[in-house]
């Protein structure tokens, strides 16, 4: 079964391959929201443990699936340049787009209009997940198995993130669906 899926993805056009592998983290983020959608309540300790797990998985995925192949393909200086350029882009997006942190609250440009908390959290998730999707798509365009593995690794850390975003929305009366 896996061989057939990999063969199908290898023969697919690159945009379709990137889209399909990018759906893995999206599906696992949705899986993380499921307990809240079903009415479950989680302790703060359980939420903290999940976020710690997510951070660890993302660090491992960043180094093994992104930085090491980048060094192999383009050399250390090219990988460093890509890393710094990506960090600068994320910082610019962080400063330019309004968003809501779970602990710090509102952050971004001074409010000129009124965005609800739910919209700010949604914008934060978009800013966070776009680079993840780009990374999975880039890995899949190079090698299907790399894309699948990176999508799975990123998706694993997205499970507790999906839960962490859904919990305050549910507690604040925000609509989840």
Number of C-alpha atoms within 10 A of each C-alpha: 6 7 8 9 10 15 12 12 22 16 11 13 10 17 11 14 22 25 15 18 26 27 16 22 25 20 13 22 23 18 19 23 21 16 16 22 16 8 9 9 11 12 7 10 9 11 16 13 12 18 19 14 16 20 16 12 17 20 13 13 19 17 12 13 20 19 17 14 15 19 14 11 11 12 12 14 11 14 19 15 11 15 15 12 12 13 12 12 13 16 11 11 15 17 13 13 14 19 25 20 14 11 6 7 11 16 17 14 12 9 10 6 6 7 11 11 18 20 15 20 22 15 16 20 17 13 16 14 17 13 14 22 22 14 21 32 27 19 23 27 21 11 14 25 16 20 25 24 18 29 29 20 21 29 28 21 25 29 24 26 24 22 23 21 22 24 23 16 16 15 10 11 10 15 9 13 4
